[in-house]
């Protein structure tokens, strides 16, 4: 279980960092602007926690929350895959 949790955290943080970096690059593209709440869900949550502040603390918190949010689907996927393998076929 610890191996699955660590693996999902690593993959989630990598995906969260990539999407966190991609989101501001599409400033002129309408489609990217509409997907910003999906790409960077940690930013509104960090703003709720810290208030509307700027700086490195807010960005690091948003990045960490983004990584945690994207780690949850990876963990769910790995747990369902392991559960499927453990089911005995008749």
C-alpha positions, -999 to +999 in steps of 0.1 A: +000+000+000+028+024+008+044+017-026+011+025-044+006+057-023+041+069-030+039+061-067+005+079-071+019+109-052+049+111-075+028+108-106+002+132-093+027+159-084+044+155-118+011+159-137+001+188-113+034+206-120+031+201-158-005+214-158+005+243-134+032+253-159+009+249-190-021+269-177-005+304-178+010+298-212-024+299-229-033+335-220-045+343-255-062+310-262-098+310-253-100+272-248-071+271-223-087+300-204-119+280-201-100+250-189-080+269-162-102+257-133-096+221-144-058+226-151-051+244-119-076+235-093-051+243-065-050+280-073-086+289-061-082+266-031-049+283-022-066+317-026-094+306-002-068+294+023-045+324+022-068+351+010-060+370-022-023+373-016+006+369-040+041+357-036+060+326-034+041+312-004+008+313-024+024+298-055+040+269-036+008+262-017-012+262-050+014+239-065+012+215-035-026+215-035-026+209-073-003+179-069-025+164-041-056+169-061-041+151-091-027+123-069-062+112-059-071+099-094-038+081-097-043+064-063-079+054-071-067+039-104-039+019-088-062+007-061-089-005-086-063-022-107-049-041-077-085-050-066-092-064-101-060-085-099-070-099-065-104-111-075-104-148-080-118-160-113-140-191-111 
